[in-house]
């Protein structure tokens, strides 16, 4: 089986952080978002190749994947024209060669049982998550047998509450690429070609795409949801604290790497701090702090702080990119 991971986007909703860090490599609970996904891929065991569709800061993504996931055979293809999800997957066609494919968009983390792939006899599987605010999403409509009939973008009526989460297994990859070719031959939709249109083509030509719900779906594509996902990952077992923390009050759950210096501060809940950072005289909650950053006399909440940042006398909620300095009034 091939795995296709499109990650060419610029992550505009997470600027300024994504000026220097690819969106899939922003960390939640001390771990890049893409690593949560790749750890699940590694467990599958029958992956012949991972095809990364890269773009923004592609060298950083490639170096990370090669260093941390060297055991997964990999190919990196640049998406030079940002023409949508169908265009991204089309770039991997020459690598697929008729094999089944698992397609994963990595600005989310999911709890999904991927082991069902091994016994699936359908043409594919589309994973969804039932949501109450269905009008924000593309939702998947199914028939009585649980197969997809269509995807409706941001419906005004509750035709379905099963949100499309960007996780797909396609056993019939030949028909998938036939559908992508058909999609790319149509007029673009606001400059983009959508993979979901290729799925609709498959269904219209007799394919059976089974719809399965995931137990959890956690978005990391914008600031508030990334911070919420950090909280969830801490609650789900990613929390840690060094054994020798002194001079600070810790309110669990937190993720604090070794090599941090915490003095006269209250840390937590839902705080992640990467190695080499120093927190002095500060109260902080619901925040992610990068490596080698310094916080002095701050009171922070709901914040995202990059690497090598200096914050002094900063209060409230803020987002500060790498290598920045912000000082409040004395």
Secondary structure, DSSP 8 states (H G I E B T S, - for coil): -EEEEE-----GGGTTGGGTS-GGG-EETTEEHHHHHHHHHHHH----EEEEEE-TTHHHHHHHHHHH-TTS-EEEEE--S---HHHHHHTTHHHHTT--EEEEETTEEEE--GGGGGG--SSEEEEEEE-S-GGGSEEEEE-TTSBEEEEEET-SS-S--EEEEEEEEES-HHHHHHHHHHHHTS--BTTB--HHHHHHHHHHTT--EEEEE-SEEEE-SSHHHHHHHHHHHIIIII-B--TT--SEEE-SSEEE-TT-EEESEEE-SSEEE-TT-EEES-EEEEEEE-TT-EEES-EEEEEEE-SS-EEES-EE--EE-TT-EEE---
